[in-house]
Amino acid sequence: MTAPAVSRRAFFGAAGAFAAATGAQARSFVDQTTVVVDARVIPHFRLGGATETRFGRCVFRGGLELSSSHSAFGGLSGMAMDADGGGFLALSDRGVWLRADIRYDGARPVGLANCVMAPMLGPDGRPLSGTRLYDTESLCIDNGVAYVGIERAHQVLRFDWARERFAARGRPVPVPPAFGTLPANRGCEGLAVAPPTSPLAGALIALSERSGGRSEPTKGFILTGPRRGEFRYALKDDFDATDIAFLPDGDLLVLERYYRIFRGAGVRIRRIDGATIRPGALLDGPPVLTADMGYQIDNMEALGVHATREGEIVLTLLSDDNFSFLQRTLLLQFVLTGE
């Protein structure tokens, strides 16, 4: 979903509406393009220079504030990390791929390199940005196949990323009729494929941002595998779901955010017992990270997970700046702890 401005600089004001009204159609291009992305290191998660690193069950590794002069850069709504954490594939909510390597100083991210952007292609080879499938919001990769969730049109596309890279064309993945009944701008915000350790091993899971009212759980779907069906996810404290990612042990992480004029903005990550994900279930779980505007956050919409050689589980978050000068594109990394 394209959300209102949530930056600590100016969370009042409708940055999302601003972005939509100031020429999103102009932010398009035809071919694969190498872009320069500048990165300002964020040394501390809490504002004010506090040196603490532990937040809930997460330890802050480091962060980056990203910017680029390329007009198509921004609006990052979904991501998939490389298995070794050396880079990522992301997408914007205007049908654009971003592939980048992460530069590290030890374990701390200090910049991006080899940044390439390209239009995402539909089944007919045309850029999605010029079709009704332009609102690309969620992404995951499994066995070289990239799955992309599309709001408004309420579809999921399958790209042969490993073999065709940016030339891959999106092919529709069958979805149940209920998938098409989701609210126009609150549809499929999260996609993930269950790992071998999960009872749903290999199944593609989708979660909607908010399918009903504020007091209602949102809908989720098991789209593939023998246990296809619909489940619900309990929304709490005015948070909406913005992405999902499986942990190696089969548990599911759900990235959430809220924005309210009189409350400001916030981000939360909750952990769901993977054994509870089944048709008809109501999923719930405890938070592992919660932050408000006293921290380095923005409109956090993308979540990636990778494991280090030492066995640490690293969470990477990206924010959607809505193509607004009032907001920031942030990359934040945390190590998930067991206690």
N, C-alpha and C positions, 0 to 999 in steps of 0.2 A: 504493500500500500504506500502511496505517496502521502506522507504525514505532514502536519504543520511543522513549522520551525521549532526545533527543540534545543538549539544551541544555548549554552549558558550566557552567550552574549546578548541574545534577543529572543527569548522563548515566547514573548508576546508577539503577535503578528502572524500572518498566514503565509509562511515561506513556501509551502507547497503550492498554494494558489498562485503566488508570485511566479514560481517556476513555470507553471502551466501556462501562464498568461504572457510570458516573455520569450516565446519562440522556441519551445522544445523541438519543434519540427526542423528548426535550423541546425540542430545538433545531430547531424547525420553525415555519413561519408560512405564511400563506396568500397574501398579496398582495405586490406590489412595495412595497418599504420603503426610504425614505431613511434612511441611518444615518450617525452621526458616528464617524469613525475618527481617533483621535489618533495623532500621529506624533512619535517622538523621533528627531532626526537622529543618524546614526552617522557621525562625521567621518573615522574611520580604520578600515581593515579589520583590521589587526593589533591584537590586544589590548595594552593598556599604553600607548596613545597614540603609538606610533611613527608618524612622519609619512611613511613611504615610501608610494608609490602604485603601483609596478610589481610585479606578481605573475605570474610566468610570462610569458605573452604577453598579459596583461590589465592595464589601468590602472584603478585604482579611481576611480570617479566620485563615489560617495557611497552612503549607505544610510539606511534608516528602520526603526525598530522600531515596529510597528503594533499598536494595541489598540482595542477598542471594547466598550462596555457591552452591545451587542446580543448576545443569547445565540447567534445563528446565525453570528456572525463567527468565522472560524478554519478550520482544516483545509484550507487552500488547497493544491490538488494539481496544478492545471494553469492555464496562462495563455496569452493571445494579446495581443501589444502592438499598439497603433495604429501605422500606417505611419510617422507622424511622432514617435512616442514620447510623445505627449501624454496617453496614458491606456492602460488595458488592460481586458480582460474576463478574469475568473478564475472558477474553480469550486472549490467545496469537495468533500470526499469524502463529503458527505451530501446531494448533489443540490441545491446552491444556487448561483445565479449571484451574482457580485460585479462590478459595473461601476464604475470610478473614473477620475478624471483625476489626473494627477501634477502637483504644483506644483514648479517649479524656481526656484532662484536661480542664474542663469546656466545651467551644465550640471549643477548639483548638485541632486538631489531633496531637497525640504524638507518635503513634506507631500502629502496627498491631498485632493481636493475632489470634490463631486458624487457621493458614494458611494451606490450603490443596490444592494440585494440583493433577490432574488426566487427562488421555487422553480423548479427546472427541471421542465418538463412532458413527460410521456410521450406516446406516440401517441394515447392516449385522453383527453388533457388533464388527467390526474391528476398531482399532484406525484410525481416519481420517488422522493422520500424515503419514500413509503409503499408502494413496490413492491420487487421483487427487483432492480430496476435502480438502486438508491440509491447504489452505490459508484462514483461518477463520479471518475475519476482523471486523465484526460488531455484536452487541448483544443488545437485549432488552428482557424484561420479562413482560408478561401480564397474569394475572390470573393463575400464576404458570407455564405458558408455556414460555420457552426460545426460541427465534427466533435468528438464526445465519446466517449472510450473508457471502458468500464465493466468493472471487475474483477468477479470472482465469477460474474456472469452472462455474461462474455466476449462482449460485444457492442460495436458502434460505432453511435452515433446521429447523424443529420444534422439540424441545425436551420437554418431559414431566418432567420438572425439579422438580416441587413440589412433585410429587409422586415417581420418580425414582432417583432423584439427579444424581450422577456421572454415574450411570448405564443406564441412559436414552440414547436411540438411536435416532439419527437425522432422521427425516422423511421429504422428500421433500415437499416444499410448491409450488404450481403451480405459475409460473411466465410467463409474456407475452413474445413473441418471441423477442421483442426489448431488453429485459434484456440480452439476450445472445449475443448481438452485441456490448456490452460495451468493451472498451479497456481491454486487459488482466490483467494489473496490476493497473487499475484505475476504478475498478468496484464498487460493493456495499460497500461503506464505512460507511453508516449510516442506522440504522433500528430503528423505533419507532412505538408504537401503540397509536393512537389518544385517548385521555381521553374522558369521558362522556360529558364534556363541549364543545367538538369540533363538528362541523357539520359532521365530519368524524368519529364520536365516534366508537371505536373498530376496525377501519381500520388499517392495517399494511402498513407503509410508508417506502420506501427505497430511498436513495439518492446516486448517484454515485459520485466518487471523482472528476473526470473531464472526460466527455465523448467526448469532442471535442477539438478545439484549444483554445489558451489563451484568445481570444476575444469572445468566445462562451459560452453561458450558459451550465450548465451540466444537465443531465437528472435525473429526479426523477419519482417514480412510486407509485401509490396507488394500492397495490397488492390484497387487500381483501375488502369486503363490496360492497354496491350497486353503489359506485361511482368510480369503478376501472378505471384506465387510467394513462396517462403519463403527467407529467408537466415538467417545466424547472426551474432551480435555477440560478440566475445571479451571476456569479463569477466576482470578481473585484480585482484589485491591485495585480495580480499574486497569490492570495490565492487559495488553493484547499480545497474542503470539506472533512472532516475526520470523523465527527460523527454528529448525530442529537439526540435531546431529547425534548419531549413535556413538557411544563409547565402545572400546574394544570388548568390554565384558558383556555387551548387549543392553545395558541401560541406555535410556534416551535422555538427552539434554534438550530443553526447550528454552530458547531465547525469547524474552518478553520485553515490552516497553510500554510506558504510558506517557501521555501528554495531556495536561489539563491547564487551562489558562491560569487558574488560581492556585494550582499545585506545582506547576512546572513540569519537569520531565524526569524520567527514571528508567532504569534498566534492571532486569533480573534474569537469572538463569536458574531453572529448576531441574532436578534430576528425577526421572521416572523409572521405576523398577521395570526392566524389560519384560519380565515374566507376566506383567499385568496387561500388556498390549495384546488385545484380542477383540474380536467383534462383540459389540454390546457393552464393552467396559467403559467405566468412567475413570480416566487417568488422573492421578494427583501425585504430588511429591514435594519434598522440601527444597527450599532455595539453597544454592551453593554460592551465589553472588547476588548482592543487591546494592545498587548505587543510585544516588539522586544527583542534582545539579551541583553538589559540593565536590563532585569528582569529574574527571576528564571523560565526559560522555557526550554523545549527540544522539541522533536518531538511529540507534543501533539496530540493524536489520539483518546482518549476515553472521553466521557462526560456522567455524570450521574446527576440526579436531585432528590432531596427529599425535603419534607417540615418538619420543626420542629414543636413541640407542640405549640410553640409560634407563628407559622404562617410564619416564615421566609422561603424563598426559597433558598436552598443551592445547588450550582453547584460544582461538583467534577470532576476534570480532571486527566487523567492518560497519561503518555507518553510511547511511544514505543522506547526502546533503541536499537532496531535492533540487540540485542545480541552482541553489540559492547562495548569495554572498553572505547571508546571515548564518549559514551553517557550515560545518566542517566535515571533511572526510577523514575519519579516524581509523587506524588499525591498532588494536589493543591485544596484547597476549598475556595469558595467565596460565600458571601451572595448577591443575586440579589436584588437591590433596585428599587423602583418605579420611581426614579428621578435622 
